[in-house]
Amino acid sequence: MRIAVAGGTGTVGGPTVDAVRAAGHEPVVLARSAGVDLMSGKGLDAALDGVHAVIDTANVTTLSADVATEFFTTATGNLIAAAGRAGVGHFVLLSIVGVDRIPYDYYAGKVAQERVVESSAVPWTILRATQFHEFAGQLYDRAKLGPLHIAPRARVQPVASAEVGARLAALAAAAAQGRTDDFAGPREERLDEMVRAYARHLGNRGWVPSISLPGPQMKGMRAGDALPRPGAALGTETFASWLARQPGKA
């Protein structure tokens, strides 16, 4: 089976390509580096020739609802239209747990993206996953007060990106399910403790204070709105196990 992966060079797209290959299928990477532009549609028709399923993991980094909505609706709209022209039998979208519960600008774009897929004639599956283990490192790099790293308070149930990739690959090879069960890590964690553990792993022994950051995203996450719904499918790798495998202090 030929399975195309949009965003196949990203944090979860790369592991998804690996999982597709490990399952005995032929991955097709849809990325600018492979001559495919989701926003313009350039290269899509040729890339999807003979493809049986498409997995959409493409992403944009923004805090603007307008930018997120424009990217996700245009890129996914072009991708799913090309999938229809190519006779692709299954379209799988990676989304985020809590996008319909947390009034956050980036999430507005993901909700709009889900609607594009749901209105498509191509059989589809939407998988909402929780934050990846890499989220702790992203916050460590970005959440600062001057030179001081801070640890935002939140309730999370992080999952390994490799396990998300394997889940997406398995879903793509099966029949369309519509909105499938949420996918999360094996247990709930405190985000501030994750960030501090990441800091220590890098050799930072300084003060990394816990902070309740303002804004709808972090407020919703502190309230548990980013946790999976009952009946979610769970991965197996804990944050601690994942962190132990990452490069640390030399």
N, C-alpha and C positions, 0 to 999 in steps of 0.2 A: 504494500500500500504506500502511495506517495502522500505525505502529510506536510503541508506548508506551515511554517511558523513565522508569523509577523512579529517583528521585534526579536528575531532569533539570535541576536547578539547581546541581549540585555541580561539583567540580574536573574530573571526567571526564564527568559527566552532561551538563553544558552543551555541551561539544564534541561529545558524542554526538548531542544534539538537532540541533546545527548540521550534523553529517555526514548525519544522516537526511534533513534538508531539502535539503542539497546534492545528495543522490543522487536527488532527485525524489519522495521519499516524504513522507507527512504525519506529523509527530511529534505525539505526545500526551504532555505532561509530567505525570508522576505525582508530586506533591509537596503538602505541606500548603498551600502558597501557591495551589495549584490546586484545593483542596478535597478532597484525597485523603490519608487517614491510613493508612499501611501497617500500623501496629501494631494499630489497631482494625478495619481493613478498611473504614472509612467512605469512601464515594465510589468504591470500586474497581469495582463492577459497572457503574455508569453510565459511568465513564471508559473501561472496556475494551469497551464496545459497539462492534462493527464493527472492532475492532483485529485485525490479522493476526499480529503478533509483539510480544513484550515483551522489553525489555532491562532487566535489574536491575543498577543501579549504586549503589543506596542504601547508605548507610554510617552508622556510629555511631562517635563518638570515645570510647574507653574503654580502660583497661588491665586490666579485669576479665574473666576468662573467662566468668563467669556472666552479666554484663551483655551481652557480645558474643554469646554463644550465645542468650540470650533474644531479643535484637533480631533477629539474622539468621534464626533459625528461625521466629519469629513473623511478622516482616514478609514474608519470602520465602514462608512457608507460606500466609499470607493472599493474597499476590499470585498465586501459582501456582494456588491453589484457584479464585480469581476468574477467572484465565485459562482454566482448564478449563471453568468454567460458561459463559464467553463464547465457547467454541469457538476460542480462539486456537490457531494452528497451530505456533507455535515460541516457546520461552522461552530467552533467552540470559542467562547469568549471568557477571558479571565477578568473577573471583577473583584470587588472588595467587600468583605463583611461590614455591614453598617452604613453603606452608602445611602440607604433610604431612611436612616435614623439620625444621622448626624448632619446638620445644616452647614456643610463646609464647601467652600467654592470649588475645590478640585473634585469633590464627590459629586457636585452637580453635573460636571462633565461626564462622570462615569454613569450616572443615572440616565443621562441623555443617550449615551452610547448603548446601554442595555436596551433602550426603547428602539433604537435603530435595528438591533439584532432581532428583537421580538416581533418587529413588523415585517421582517424579511420572509420571502418565500422559500429560502434555503433552510432545510431542517437545522435546528440549532440547539446548543446546550450552553447555559451560562453557569460558570463555577465562581462563586464568591469565596475568596480565601482571606484569612487574617494577615496581619503584618508578618513579613519575613523576619528571620533572626537578624538579618542585616540592618534592620530598622534601628537597632541600638547604636550601631556604628555611624549611621547617617545622622542621628540626633547628636551624638557626641561631637561630630564635626561641625554641625550647624547651630546647635543650641548653646549660645555663649552670652555672657555679660562681660563685654570687653575681652580680656584674656582668660576669663574664668569659664570653664566648662560647667554646664548645669545639667541636672537630671530631671526631666519632666515627669510629674506623677501621672500615671494612667494605669488602667487595667487592660492587659493584653493577653492573648493566647497565641504567641508567635509560632510560626511553622517554618520548616526548612524549605528553601526555594527549590532544592533538588526533589523534595517529595511533592511539591506543587507541580513541578515539571512532569514527574512520573504520573501524577493523577491526570493532568491534562492530556498526556499521550494516550493513556488508557481510555479516557473518555472519547477522544477523537477517533479511536479505532472501533468504537462501539456505536450503537444506534443513538440517535439524538434523544435527549431526555428533557429538553426545556430547561427550566430552572432546577438544577440539581442541588443536593445537600451541600451546605457550607463545608469548607475544609479548613481545619485549624490544627495547631500543634497539640501535643499530648496533655498540656496543663496550663492553667492560668499563671501568669507572672506579673510582677510589678515592674513597670517600665523603668522607673528610676533606679531600681536595683540592677536591672540589665545594663543600663548605661554606665553605672559605677563599675560593674564587673568588667565591662568592655574597657573602661579606662585603666583599671588595674592590670588587665591582660596586656595592655600596651606599655605598661610600666609607669603610668601616671599615679603617683602616690599622694597627690595633692587633694585638696578639698573639692568635692563635686557635689554641691548641695542639691537636695530635692526641692523642686519648685513646682507650684501649681500654675502653669502658664495660662494666660487668658486666651479667649477665642473659642469658637464653637467646636472645632475639632477636638482640642484637648479636653474641653469641658465634657463633651460626649464620651470621650474615651475614659475619663475618670468615672463617669456614671455607668460604665460597662456596656455602652452602646456599640462598641467595636468587637464584643465577644460573640462567638458563634451561637446560633440558635440551637435548641435541644435537637438531638438526633444528628448533629454534624458528624461528618467523617473526620477521623483524627490521624495525624501523622504520628511518628514514633520518636523522632529525634528531639530531645530537649534543647533549650537554649544553652545550658551548661555544656552539653556534649558537643554541640556545634562550635561553641566558643573555644573549647579545648583543641579543636582541629585548626583554628585560625593562626596565622603568623602573629607572634607576640613580640615581647621585648627580646632583643638579641642577647 
